[in-house]
Amino acid sequence: MNPSAPRIGFDRFISLEWATCALKIRAGVARLDDLDALLDSAGLGMAARTKTRTVLNRLWLEPRAELADYADRGAAILMAQPDVPVEALHWGMAVATYPFFGKVAELIGRLSALQGDCASAEIHRRMSETYGEREGTYRMTNMVIQSQASWGAVERAEKGVRVIRLVPTAVISDQLTTWLIDAALRYAAKPLAISSLESLPVMFPFRLTRPLAYLVSNCEHFVVRTEGPGNRVVALRVAI
């Protein structure tokens, strides 16, 4: 085991229904009792239930302090736009919160870019290169892929041997677009070229249809600057 390997964090299967209930709780339109009922109906054991709630807490219910405002903005998008693709909100929050989730997403996005699918063995191999050949890496990578399948991003074929990316969801909301770009910047932990935003591997399940250069230039959460001829980048604005 590599002692310096990053923590996994996202270590449970999270269904779309559970994540959506947690989001609605944050938005104030559902109760913890509703989530408890869903987890009860899933028949989870005590340990599994506790670990599942831990992931849901980090996603929506009790995010880290630096992500609390980001989570609130996601909940506000849901309330203002009830027809927003809710899976995009979960994806953005997961990418911003869990580098492990983001890394799996990025790998699938890259490996499936040409043919629309990839071998799960290749995903596992590359995850092990980053997170080490330690107990749990393989299983938790499967948990993330299974969750992404529940959220409508991928399909597991040939008994899980291959991962197929599904048709991307068009994002037509300006607010959701900038919110997803925010997540990508948090995951990357560095400025990103504006020209790359439309095809970020980590955001492969979504097609950003809005004028991205205009949106990021006019979003209060971002700073746009020029780095070299014809290369404009966007970064998160640091709070003072």
C-alpha positions in Angstrom: 0.0 0.0 0.0 1.3 3.5 -0.9 1.0 5.6 2.3 0.8 8.8 0.3 -2.0 7.5 -2.0 -5.0 9.9 -2.0 -8.1 9.0 0.0 -11.0 7.5 -1.9 -13.9 9.0 0.0 -16.7 8.1 -2.5 -16.8 4.5 -1.3 -20.5 3.5 -1.7 -23.0 3.1 -4.5 -25.3 6.1 -4.5 -28.5 5.8 -6.4 -30.0 8.7 -8.3 -33.1 8.6 -6.1 -31.0 8.8 -2.9 -28.9 11.7 -4.2 -32.0 13.6 -5.4 -33.7 13.2 -2.0 -30.6 14.6 -0.3 -30.5 17.5 -2.7 -34.2 18.2 -2.0 -33.5 18.2 1.7 -30.8 20.8 1.2 -33.3 22.8 -0.9 -35.8 22.6 1.9 -38.4 20.6 0.0 -37.8 17.2 1.6 -37.1 15.9 5.0 -34.5 13.6 6.5 -37.3 11.2 7.2 -37.8 10.9 3.5 -34.2 9.8 2.9 -34.4 7.4 5.9 -37.4 5.8 4.3 -35.6 5.3 1.0 -32.6 3.8 2.7 -34.9 1.6 4.8 -36.6 0.3 1.6 -33.2 -0.5 0.1 -32.6 -3.0 2.9 -29.1 -1.7 3.7 -27.3 -3.2 6.7 -26.3 -0.9 9.6 -22.7 -0.5 8.4 -23.7 0.0 4.8 -26.3 2.5 5.7 -23.9 4.5 7.9 -21.3 4.7 5.1 -24.0 5.6 2.5 -25.2 8.5 4.7 -21.6 9.7 5.0 -21.3 10.0 1.3 -24.7 11.7 1.0 -23.7 14.1 3.8 -20.6 15.1 2.0 -22.5 15.5 -1.3 -25.5 17.6 -0.1 -26.5 17.4 3.5 -23.3 18.5 5.3 -20.7 19.4 2.6 -17.3 20.7 3.6 -17.2 24.3 4.7 -15.6 25.5 1.4 -18.3 23.8 -0.6 -21.3 24.8 1.4 -22.0 27.9 -0.7 -21.5 25.8 -3.9 -24.0 23.3 -2.7 -26.5 26.1 -1.9 -26.1 27.4 -5.4 -26.9 24.0 -6.8 -30.0 23.7 -4.6 -31.0 27.2 -5.8 -30.7 26.1 -9.4 -33.1 23.2 -8.7 -35.6 25.5 -7.1 -35.5 28.1 -9.8 -35.5 25.6 -12.7 -37.5 22.5 -11.7 -36.9 20.9 -15.1 -33.1 21.1 -14.7 -31.4 17.7 -15.3 -30.9 16.8 -11.7 -28.2 14.3 -12.5 -26.0 17.2 -13.6 -26.3 18.7 -10.2 -25.2 15.5 -8.5 -22.3 15.1 -11.0 -21.0 18.6 -10.4 -21.2 18.2 -6.6 -19.5 14.8 -6.7 -16.7 16.1 -9.0 -16.2 19.1 -6.7 -16.3 17.0 -3.5 -14.6 13.8 -4.4 -11.4 13.7 -6.5 -11.8 9.9 -6.7 -15.2 10.3 -8.4 -13.7 13.0 -10.7 -10.8 10.8 -11.7 -13.0 7.9 -12.7 -15.2 10.3 -14.7 -12.1 11.9 -16.4 -10.8 8.4 -17.3 -14.1 7.2 -18.8 -14.4 10.5 -20.7 -10.9 10.1 -22.2 -10.9 6.4 -22.9 -14.4 6.4 -24.5 -13.9 9.6 -26.5 -13.2 7.9 -29.8 -15.4 4.8 -29.9 -18.0 5.6 -27.2 -16.9 2.8 -24.8 -13.9 1.5 -23.0 -12.7 -1.6 -21.1 -13.4 -1.5 -17.3 -10.0 -3.2 -16.8 -8.3 -0.2 -18.3 -10.1 2.1 -15.9 -9.1 0.0 -12.9 -5.5 -0.2 -14.1 -5.2 3.6 -14.3 -7.0 4.2 -11.0 -4.5 1.8 -9.4 -1.7 3.9 -10.8 -3.0 6.9 -8.9 -4.6 5.4 -5.8 -2.3 2.3 -5.4 -2.9 -1.4 -5.6 -4.5 -1.3 -2.2 -7.6 -3.1 -0.9 -10.7 -1.1 -1.9 -9.4 0.7 -5.0 -10.9 -1.8 -7.4 -14.2 -2.2 -5.5 -14.7 1.5 -5.0 -14.0 2.2 -8.6 -16.8 -0.1 -9.4 -19.0 1.7 -6.9 -18.4 5.0 -8.7 -19.1 3.4 -12.1 -22.3 1.8 -10.7 -23.4 5.2 -9.4 -22.7 6.9 -12.7 -24.8 4.3 -14.4 -27.7 5.0 -12.0 -27.3 8.7 -12.8 -27.7 8.0 -16.6 -24.1 8.7 -17.7 -22.9 5.2 -18.6 -24.1 1.7 -19.2 -22.2 -1.4 -18.0 -22.1 -4.0 -20.7 -20.8 -7.6 -21.0 -21.3 -8.2 -17.3 -19.4 -5.1 -16.5 -16.4 -5.8 -18.8 -17.1 -2.7 -20.9 -18.4 0.8 -20.0 -20.5 2.5 -22.6 -21.0 6.3 -22.4 -24.6 7.2 -23.1 -25.9 10.1 -25.2 -24.8 13.3 -23.4 -27.5 15.5 -21.8 -27.8 19.0 -23.4 -27.3 21.7 -20.8 -29.3 24.8 -21.9 -29.3 26.7 -18.6 -26.7 29.5 -18.2 -26.7 29.0 -14.4 -26.1 25.2 -14.6 -23.5 25.7 -17.2 -21.3 28.0 -15.1 -22.0 25.8 -12.0 -20.6 22.7 -13.8 -17.6 24.7 -15.0 -17.1 25.7 -11.4 -17.0 22.0 -10.5 -14.5 21.2 -13.2 -12.2 24.0 -12.0 -12.4 22.7 -8.4 -11.5 19.3 -9.6 -8.6 20.4 -11.8 -7.3 22.7 -9.1 -5.8 25.0 -11.8 -7.0 27.4 -14.5 -8.5 25.9 -17.6 -8.3 27.1 -21.2 -11.7 28.5 -22.2 -11.3 26.7 -25.5 -11.2 23.3 -23.7 -14.4 23.8 -21.6 -16.7 22.4 -24.3 -14.9 19.0 -24.3 -13.7 18.4 -20.7 -13.4 14.6 -20.2 -14.6 14.9 -16.6 -17.9 16.4 -17.9 -18.4 13.8 -20.6 -22.1 13.1 -19.8 -23.1 16.7 -20.6 -23.1 18.9 -23.7 -22.6 22.5 -22.9 -24.6 24.4 -25.5 -24.3 28.0 -24.2 -21.7 30.6 -25.3 -19.0 29.6 -22.8 -16.5 32.4 -23.4 -19.3 34.9 -22.8 -20.7 33.1 -19.7 -17.4 32.7 -17.9 -16.4 36.3 -18.6 -19.5 37.5 -17.0 -19.7 35.2 -14.0 -18.8 36.7 -10.7 -17.3 33.4 -9.5 -14.6 33.4 -12.2 -11.6 35.3 -13.3 -10.6 35.3 -17.0 -7.1 36.2 -18.1 -4.8 35.8 -21.1 -1.8 33.4 -21.0 0.0 33.7 -24.2 -1.2 34.5 -27.7 -4.8 33.4 -28.2 -4.9 31.5 -25.0 -7.5 32.7 -22.6 -8.0 30.8 -19.3 -10.6 30.8 -16.6 -9.9 30.4 -12.9 -12.0 30.4 -9.7 -12.2 33.9 -8.1 -10.5 33.7 -4.7 -12.6 35.2 -2.0 -10.9 38.1 -0.1 
